[in-house]
Amino acid sequence: MKSLRFFMISSSLSMKKSPQPHSHLRSPPPPSPSSSIHPHYLPYVLPSTSSSIHPSSSLGTFPPPSHFFIHPSIRHASRALFYSSAAVMTFPLIFSSEGISPDKFTFVPVIKACAGLGALEDGRLVHKQLIQSGFESDVFVGSSLVDMYAKCGSIKDAWRVFNKMPSRNVVTWNAMVLGHVKCGQGQKALELFQQMQQEDVFVGSSLVDMYAKCGSMEDAWSVFNKMPSRDVVTWTAMILGYCGNIEDAWTVFNKMPSRNVVTWTAMVLGHVKCGQGQKALELFQQMQQEGVQPNSVTFVGVLNACASMIALEEGRCVHQHIIRCGWDSDVFVGSSLVDMYAKCGSMEDAWSVFNKMPSRDVVTWTTILGGCAMHGHGKEALKHFKRMCEEGVQPDDVTFICLLSACSHAGLVGEGMQCYASMVKDYMISAKLEHYTCMVDLLGRAGHLQEAENMVTTMPCKPNVAVWMALLSACRIHGHVEMAERIAKRILEMEPDNAAVYVLLSDIYAAGGNKHLCQTIEQQRKEKGVKKQPGRTWIEVNNEVHTFLVDDQDHPQMPEIHAELQRLSGHMHDAGYRTCKKFIMHDVDEEEKVFRLCHHSEKLAIAFGLINSAPGTPLRIRKNLRVCEDCHTSTKFISKIAGRTIMVRDANRFHHFEDGVCSCRDYW
């Protein structure tokens, strides 16, 4: 709703003389909302600059349209919600002015538009007009009226229409049930459901789906168990409700008498959501073995699974499958392919898919800009943002999150400030917490700590943990102890179990050589039972994903991995490498500090990759935490010694190591 209102505002403002925006961020003309509306009706659906102009004065020489043009025009407008209260009422006026009598298919999209806008009074006026036209008793129109009144919160009007209807269908009953749920009358909704069963109208699937989406699985089970019969839709709704609890989802899945592509897709998405990408890929193969063909949503879920594990080769195989199935021209699937390749470290493949797409929407553009941000290509992101605007694609709030993130990772402070100003002034997009987080990160990372803190304390909305954590991370980079202590206190008041706060504060004390405070903060963490998230790294070798934990001893090739690390260590020291021990202040000797650093999960993964892949093969790994300074330095040396390109995706961004240099230029 908000983005559509934004288009309405931008359309009207574009007709006025506006100040010149930044030269490289010039606001493009807003996209036309009327591409499929008959020209005769453009004045009725587009905002006008003068209220004194009568609609009929701008009809021009276009011939009067028939119902053939009117129905699609109204449907398009109702979907796009380019309605004001006056515009909703103008469509029936068109018919009277042209001598065309509206039919029931004309009124329904107008009623839906009123429902979408919450325009109760306009809806009542439309209701009066359709009574005069004699369509109130039609089940199609009546169901739309019930739905409109229910969505507008007028349950009494909904009941009035409902009781007058000579016949009702499943849509009518469903609208009444959902209307009572919306008004907080859950008991009445259940009573209606029972009444529907008595009248042989079953909308249990819709109720199960509704409760599942609201997270009320007990109510979903209650409705599910009372249903005399269940189809695959009902079962699938239950599975989707359990996506966060994969074991329960499997219980439902295994009891199903039959399954379709939606059911299998729900299970794939559930495993992706739970961080079980490998299992999602196995399910994808199993569903095909059982003769179930994937749809676009299935492919999107599988691509997300590949991205989560940096399984590039698996992703390429899925890409070929998408081409064979004919889904490669789908903008939804195409955008997911761009995202997968970017997150797997191959921006070349991401750009290849992007440039071949027959059509690109704001999601596609935002995805490629997000890829640029992730890889530290700040100037590239700015260049293609300009191209996006020149092609008439209107950016949204997420686009600017990606753009600001790109500026932050590349250290483009001035450009980031300009983007932020352009977002608010030129595109009329209000800053959200995510935008403030990016701005705080942009300023703090560059050393402007006071300006960053001022932004946090003066922002119109209450800062959340993410905003404060961005500032605390900046304090770690620049060693600002006093500000860090103040911010850490704020965060722990909001989230007492936030282990990252203790880790960052400990690192700041350790870097400053304050052994006592470092040990004190560690002791406080342990006393409060706050557990640190262990470092975990994934690497794909020979189409198989391997996982390593810090100081991992379980992998069958661990002796060979340790031997490779020992060999590399000698070459690294000969080349000038020295262990970075400034963040380790625990009561252990120097040898123990070196041992701990040598057994970080990313080093184990890199050594494994080196001994199990052909010389010259690029290595791609993913880590769940921010890469530490010693591992960052070590990987630069290893890339030069081994002659390998090593791509590391940590919690914040990508690092491309090649010939002893990292793409981040040590700015991360």
N, C-alpha and C positions, 0 to 999 in steps of 0.2 A: 504493500500500500504506500509506504513512504517513498520508494523510488518512483512510483507512478505519479505521486503528487509533485515530486521534484521535476518530472518532465513537464507537467502542466505549468509550473512556475517558470521554468527555464524557457518554455515556449513563449509565454507572455513577455518575459523580460527581454527576449531576443528581439522583440519588435521595438524596444525602446533604445535610445542611444545610451550605450554603457561605456564606462571608462575602459581604456585600453589595458588589457591584462599584460602579464609578463610576456616579453617578445617570444620566448621559446615555449611558453605554456598558454598560448592564445586559446581562449575558449571557442570551440567549434560550434556551428549552428546545431541546435538540438535536433535529434532524429525526428523525422516526420511521423506522427502517429496515424497518418491517414492514408498510408500506401495502398490499402485495399478498400478504401471507402469511395463510393461513387463521388465524382467531383461536385455534383449537385448539392451534396450535404457537407462539404468541407466547412462552410461558415457555422454549421451547427455543432461541430465537434471540436473545432479549434478556437482558442481564446481570441477575442477581438480587442483591438486597441481603442475602440470607441464604442461606448454604450449607445450612442445616438444612431448608429447604423442599424437599420432593420435587416434581419436575415434575408428577406426577399430581395433586397437591393443588390445583393452580391451573387445572385443566382446566375448571372451571365446568360450566355446563349446555349448552355447545356440543355439537352432535351429532358423533359420530366422523366424521372426514373420509374420503373415498375417495381412490383414486389420482388422481382428477381434480384434487383440491386439493393432494395431497401433492407431485406432480411440480413444479408451478409454485412451490410454497413453497420446496422445496429448491433449485430452480434460482435463485430470487431470492436466497436466502441465500448460495449459493455465489458468485454474481456480486458480492454486496455484501461478502463475506468477513467476515460477522458471526460467524465461528466462533472458538471457543476449542477446545482439544483435546477437552474434554468435549462441546462442542456437536456437533463432527463425529461423535462416536460416538453421540450421542443420537438422531439421525434413524433409524438402524436399530432402536433400542430402541422407538421409537414404533410401528413396525410390529408388533413382537412383543407389545407391551402391548395393541395394539388388535386383534390377530389378523389383521393384513393382511400378506400375503407380499410382500416387495419384488421388483420386477422389475429388468431391466437399466437401464431409464430412471431408476430411483431411485438406483442406485449411481453412475452416471456423474457427476452434478453434485457428489456428495460427494467423489469422487476428484479432481475438478477443484478443489474447495475446498482439499483437502490439498495439491495441487500449487501453488496460489496462495499458500498460507501457508508452504510448505516444510515441512509437517508430515509428515516421513517415517514416524515411528513410528505415527501415527494412520492413515496410508495403508496401512501393513502390516496393521493390525488390520482395516481395511475390506476389504483384499484377502482376508484369512482368511474374513471373513463372506461375501463373494461366492463364494468357493470352495465353502463349505457350501451356498450357494444354487444352485450349478451353472452360474454364468454366466462362469467364467473363459475358456472356449473361444470365447465370442462375440467377434467381431472388433471390435465397437463398444466393449465393455468392455475388451478386451485392449489396444486402442490407447490408451485413457484411462490404463490402468495403466502402460504403457510411457512415456507422456508424463509421468505423475506421478513415477515413479522417476527419469526423466532430469532433470526440473526440480529434484528434491530432491537431485541429485548422486550418486545411487546407480546408476551405470551397470551394475553387476553384476546388480542386481535387474531392471533394464530388460531386459538380455540374457536373463535367466532366463525372463521372461514372453514375450519376443519369440520365443525358440526353441521354446516350448511351443505357440505359436499355430498351429492347423491351417491358417489362411489369414490373409493380411495385406493391408492396403490402403495407399493412398498416405499416409494419416495415420500409420499405424504406422511406415512407413519414415522419414517425415519426422521423427517424434519421436525416432527413434534417431539420425538424422544430427545434428539440433540438439543432442541430448544430448551427443554426442561433441564438438561445437563448444564447448558450455558447459564441458565438462571440459578444454578446451584440447587435444583430440586431433583436430586438423584433418586430419592424414593419414588417420586412420581414417575420418573423415567422408567424405573423397573416395573411399576404397575402397568404402564402403557405397553411395555414389552410383553408382559403376561397376557394383556388383553389382545395384543396382536396375534399371539399364538392361538388364542381361542377363535380368532377370526381367520385363521389359516394364512396369516401374513408373517413371514419370518425374516426379520432383519437382524438376527443374532450375530451374523458375521460383522455387520457394521458396528454393533455395540461392543463386540469383542475387540475389534480394531480400535475403537474409540478409547476404551478403558486401557488397552495395551499401550497406546501412544501416550496416554496420561501417566503411565507407570503404575497404574492400579491393577496389578495382576490378580489380586484376590477377587476383585469384582469381575475381571475378565473370565476367571475360572468359574465363578458363580453362574454367569450367563452361559458359558460354554457347556457346563454340565447339565443345565436345564434345557438345552436345545434338543428336541426330539430327533433331529437329523443334522448332520454337519457335512459340509462339502470341503473341497480342497482350499477354498478361500478362507473358511473359518479356521482350519488347522494352520494355515500360513500366517494368519493374523496373530495366533498364539505364539508361533515361532518368532515373529518379528518383535513381539513384546518381550521375549526372553533373550534378545540379542546381547544384552549385557551379562547374561548368565548362561554361558554356552552349554553347560551340562543339562540344565532344564530344557533348553532348546532341543538338544539331542533326544531327550526323553519324549518330547512331543513328536519330533521328526520320525523316530523309530516306530511310533504307534500309528502313523498315518496309513490309511488303507491305500491311498494313491498320492502321487506327487507330480507337480508340474514345474515348469521353468521358474515360476515365481517362488515356489517353495525352496528349490535348490539355491536360487539366488539369495534368498533370505539367510540360508545357512552360510553361504560364502561371505556375505556382508557381516554376519555375526562374528565369524572367525577373524575377519579383518579388524572389526571394532575391538575385539579382545586381544589384538596384537599377535594373532596366530596366522601369519601370512602363509606359511608352508602348508598348514592344514587346509587353508582356503584353496590353494592351488591343487591339492590332492582331491578335494571335493569337486573342483572344476573338471578334473579328468574323469572322476567317477560318474558325474552326471552325464557326460558324453558317452561313456561306455554303456550307460543304461538307455541310450537313445534320446536323451533330452537335449535339444538344441539351445544354446545360450542366446539371450537377447542383449540389447544394448546395456541394460543395467547390470547384467551378469558380467559383461566385459569390463565395465567400469570398476566393479568390485574386485575383479581379478587383477586389473592394472594397479589398483591401490595396494593389493597384496604384494605385487612385484616391487612397487615403489618403497613400501615399508621395509623391505629386506635388501634393497639395492640389488635385486635379482635381474640384472640387465639382460642376460641371455634368455631367461624365462620370459621377460617382457617382450623381447624381440619375437619369440615363438608365438606369444599371444597376439602380437601385432600381425603376423602372417595369417593367423587364424581369423582375425578380424577382417582382413582383406578378402580371404576366401568366402567369408559369410556375407560380404557386401556391406559391412557396417563402417568402413573407413571414411565414407563421406558424411557420416552423422556427426554433427557439430559437438554433441554431448560426448561421444566416444573419442572424437578427435582431440578435444580439450583434455580428456583423461590421458590420452597417449602423450601429449605434450608434457603433461604433469609427470607422468611416469618416467619419461626419458630425462627430464630435468632433475628429478629426485634420484635417479640412478647415475647421475654424473655425466650424462652425454647430452650437452646442450646442442651439439651438432645434429644429433637425431631429433631433438626437440624442435629445432628450427626447420629441419627437413619436413617434418610432419606439418608444422604450422604453415609453412609456405605453400604446401600442396593442398591445404584445405580449401574446398570450393567456397565456403562461407565461414566467416569468423564473427562471433558475437563478443560481448564485453567479457564473458567468462573466459573465452579463449585468449583474448588479449591480456587479461589480468593474470592468467596462468603463465604465459610466457614472460611477463614482467616479473612475476614471482620467482620464476626460474633464474632470471637475471639477478634478482636480489640475493637468492640463495648462493649463487656462484660469485658474488662480489662484483658483478658487472654493472656498476652504478651508471656510468656514462652511457652504456648501451641501453639501459632501461629508460633513461631520459630521452634518448634519440627515438626509440620505438614508441614511447608514449606520445611524442609529437606526431609520429606517423599515424598512430591510432586515432588521434583527434582529427588529423587531416582527412582520414577516411570516413569521418562522420560517426565514429563509435563513441558514445557518451560514457565516460568513466563513472564508476560508482565508488562507494566508500572503500570497498575492498581493493580496488585498483590503487587508491592512494596509500593504503597500508603497504602494499607491495612496493610502491614507488618510494615511500619514505624509508622503508627497510633497506632498499637498494642504496639510497644515499647514505644511510647510516653505516652499512658495511663497507662502503667505499670511502668514507670520510668526507663526503661532499656536503659540508655543513651549510654553505651558502645556498646551494641548489636545493637542499632539503627544506630550508626555511622558505624559499620561493614556492616550492611545491605546496607546502602547508598553507601559505597565504593564498595561493591560487585556488586551492580546494575550497576554502571558506568563501572567498570573495567572488571568484569567477564561476565556480560550479555550485555554489550555495549548498555545499555539503557540510553539515555540522560535525565537528570533531567528536569522535567517540573515544572511549578509553584506549582502544588499540592504537589510535592515531597519537594520543598523548604518550603512550608507551614508546612508540617509535621516535617521537621527538625527544623524549628524555634520554633514550639510548643514543640518538644522534649527537646531542649536546654533550652528554656525559662521557661517551666514548672518546670524543675529541678534546676532553679536558675542561669543558665549560660546566663544571660541577655546580657552581652557584646558580647559573642561569637555569640549569636543569632542575634544581631543587625549587627555584622560584616558580617554574612552570607547574610543578606538582602542587605546590601550596596555593596557587592562584587559579587552578583549573576549575571550571564551573561544576563539575561532577566530582563525587568523592573518589579519590584514587584507590585503586584496588592493589592487591599484592603484586601483580605483574608490573605495575608502574613503579612501585617502590623497589622491586627486585632489579629493575633496569638501572636505577640509580645506585643501588648497592653494588652491582657488578662494576659500574663505572668507578666507584670508590676503590674497589679491589685493584682495578687497572692502574689507578693513579696514586694508590696508597694513602687515601684520605681517611685516617683513623677516626677522627672526631665525628665527621659526618656519617661514617659507616656505623658507628655505635648508636647514633641517634636514629638512623633509619632501621637498623636491625631491631631495635626496641619496638618501633612502630609495627614492623611486620610480625614479630612474635606475639604482639597483642592481638593481631588479626588471625594468625595461624601459628599457634604454639608448637605444632608438630612439624614445622617447616625445617627440614634438615639442611636445606641449601643455605639458609641463613647462618647456621653454625659453621658450615664448611667455609663460606666466603669470609666470615669474620675471623675464623682460625687462620685462613690463608693470609689475610691482611696483617694479622699480628705476627705470623711467621715471617712474612716478607720484610717486616720492620725489625726483625730480630728480637721481638718481645716473647721470649720462651714461656715466661710465667703466665701471661694472659692467654697465650695459645693453649697451654695445658688446662687453664681454668675453664675456658669456653668448651673444650672437649669434655671435661669432667661434668659440666652442667648438662651438656647434651646427653651423656650416658645416664646421669641421675634421673633425667626426665623421660628416659626411655625412647628418645627420638633416634630412629635408625637411619643411617645414611643409605642412599641408593647406591648399590654396587655398580661399578663400571662394567658395561657389557658391550661387546663389539661383534658385528656380523660381517662375514666376508663370503662372497660367492666364488667358488673355484670349481671348474668343470661342471657347471650347471647344478651345483649343490651348495646350499648355504650352511656355513659352519658358524657356531656361536662360541665366543670365549668370554670368560669372566676374569676379573683381576686375580692374579696369582692362581690361575686355573691349573689343576693337576689331573683333570679327568679325561682330557682328550687323548686318544690312543697314540698320537704322534708327538706327545709332549717331550720325550727325550730328544727327538730330532729338532723340535722347535727351540729347545734350550741350547742345543749345540749351534744352531744357526744364529741365535742371538749372541752367543759367546763369540762366534766368528766375526759378526758384524761389529761388536763392541770394540774388538781390537783395531779394526780398520778405521772406525770412527774416531778413536782416541789418537790414532796416528794422523788423522786429518784435522785434528784440533778440537774435537768435541769434548766438552766437559759437562758432567752431570749437573743439572739444575736442581739443587737441593734446598732452595730458599723457602719453599712452601712446606717443608717437612721439619717440624720442631718437636716431634715426639721424643720420648726418652729412649732413643735407640742409637747405636753407634753408627759411624759413617758407612761401614760395610753393609749394615742392614738397610740404611737409607737407599743405597745404590741398588740393592736386591729388590726392594719394593718398587722402585721406579722402573727397573728392567722387566718387571712382570705385570705392567699395566696391560689391560686387555687388548688395546690397539697394537702394541708391540708384538704380542703373541700372535695376533691375527696377521700382521704383516709378515712375520717370519714364516708362518704357515703358508701364506700365499706364495712367498718366494721359493720355497722348496717343493711346491706342488703345481707350479705353472711354468710354462716355457719361458726362457730368457726373453726379455723385452715385452712380455705381456703386461698390460696395465693392471694395477690392483685397485679394486673398489671396496671400501669398507665403510661401515656405519657405526657410530658410537652413540650411546644414549645420553652421554654427558658432554659438556664442553671439553675439548681436547686440552690437556694440561701443557704447560710451557715446555717441560722436558720432552714430552712425546712429540710436540710440534718441532722442536729443534732436532730431535733424533731422526724424525721422518725426513727432514730436509737432507741430512747426511746420508741416510739409507738410499734415498732416491738417486743421489749422485754416485754412491759406491756401487749399487746394484744396477744402475742404468735403467731404472724403471720409472714410469709415471704412476704415482700413488694418489688416489683420490679419496679423501676422508670427509664424510658427512657427519658432523657432530650435532649437538643439540641446537646450534645456532645457524650454521652455514656450511658451505663446502670449502675444502682446502685442496687445491691442486698442487702437488709437489712434483717438481721435475728439475733434474740437474742441480739439486741443492737449493732450489728457490721455491717459495710458496706463493700462490696467487694472491693471498691476502696481504702480502708485503708486510707481514708481522703486525697487521692492524686487525685484531679480532677480539 
